Amino acid sequence: MLAAAGSIAFSGKAIIVKLAYRHGVDAVTLVMLRMLFALPLFVLMAWWAGRGKAALTRKDALGILGLGFVGYYLSSFLDFLGLEFISASFERLILYLNPTLVLLLGWVVYKRRIAHRQAVAMAVSYSGVLLVFGHELSLTGANVLLGAALVLGSALTYAVYLTYSGQLVQRLGSLRLAGWATSVACLFCIGQFVMLRPLSLEAVPTQVLWLSLLNATACTVLPVVLVMMAIERIGSGLTAQTGMIGPMSTITMGVLLLDEPFTAWIVAGTVLVVSGVFLVTRPARV
């Protein structure tokens, strides 16, 4: 239940972003508001997880700085930019390729062998994304290519975070690392807004402020805590498999709240992506 609730809450992020875009704000402002509201909660999370543990070393701090920039700031910004051009359903399918991207990075960086089952799973997942991409391209034009590339960049940068965070996770713990890395990302997002959109916050509609507060709490901080609690109870493998409810929840909310189309192409693409991710995350038989 914790894993399912966390996955559904994560999925709501794209819906809230698409609703906020209807009020004329841009990605720089929107991602800043999300991180501004989330910052106190992430700092509290990092402090809570670090109670009674060794202080951060200089090496830890540099690692957190780098991972926070790549894994949360850059990933979030690219994702918000991409959502200007593609549907929430398609965005979620692309982000759901993350486990396969981690596998590919492990193969490139650490020379880890990709098993035959994993290669087949990746082919299945990517065929599902290409299926939905072709359908959206025929409906909305060339901007879909830009949006898909931006969201894929978001998934790739987060995969880099997961690939390189292993040692720090072992030293600091996942919740403490996530708390500090996201806090760093919040500062980057706020700094970016100050440089690019000075004194423009007063023009933000009140609806956008409320949507951003909801995004920061219910769709950013809360899911992190829920997923971590789920992993503690049932392990990362089963948590990942339970999280496959995410794409379907995004599609459902997109249809109900955004009036996005619900077509056989989206259903077929979702089935392929989820099937591929299931094969990747399923433990190998001994």
Buried (B, 14 or more C-beta within 10 A) or exposed (E): EBBBBBBBBBBBBBBBBBBBBEEEBBBBBBBBBBBBBBBEBBBEBBEEBBEEEEEBEEEBEEBBBBBBBBBBBBBBBBBBBBBBBBBBBBBBBBBBBBBBBBBBBBBEEEEEEBEEEBBEBBEBBBBBBEBBBEBBBEEBEEEBBBBBBBBBBBBBBBBBBBBBBEEBBEBBBBBBBBBBBBBBBBBBBBEBBEEEBEEEBEEBEEEBBEBBBBBBBBBBBBBBBBBBBBBEEBEBEBBBBBBBBBBBBBBBBBBEBBEBEBEEBBEBBBBBBBBBBBBBBBEEEE
